Amino acid sequence: MMIEVLKSKIHRARITSTDINYEGSITIDEALAKKANIREFEKVDIYNITNGNRFTTYVIYGKKGEIQINGAAARLCLKDDLIIVVSYCMLDENELSNHKPVIVKA
């Protein structure tokens, strides 16, 4: 049986900007995303610590220090909000005992 588990988490990232006119996604500092083992175009969930909003989107790599919410989701976040970015993976039950998610504090 396959089980969905936490793969990666960026904890307490601060939103640097929003762009409602961009075609969706979250732009994340490329080095930060790679440190968290999050790939470009990977599906992620965003949990807004500041206001409780939650949504799903995908990642595009950005410049150093950049955390930008794009498209319609920009209505769910404001500059300086704190967020958690998470990604999940499917593992077979046999793989669970060796799995350790990557957790990065922003």
Sequence and secondary structure as in RCSB ss.txt:
>XXXX:A:sequence
MMIEVLKSKIHRARITSTDINYEGSITIDEALAKKANIREFEKVDIYNITNGNRFTTYVIYGKKGEIQINGAAAR
LCLKDDLIIVVSYCMLDENELSNHKPVIVKA
>XXXX:A:secstr
 EEEEEEEEEEEEE  EEETTS S EEEEHHHHHHTT  TT EEEEEETTT  EEEEEEEEESTT EEEEGGGGG
G  TT EEEEEEEEEEEGGGGGG   EEEE 
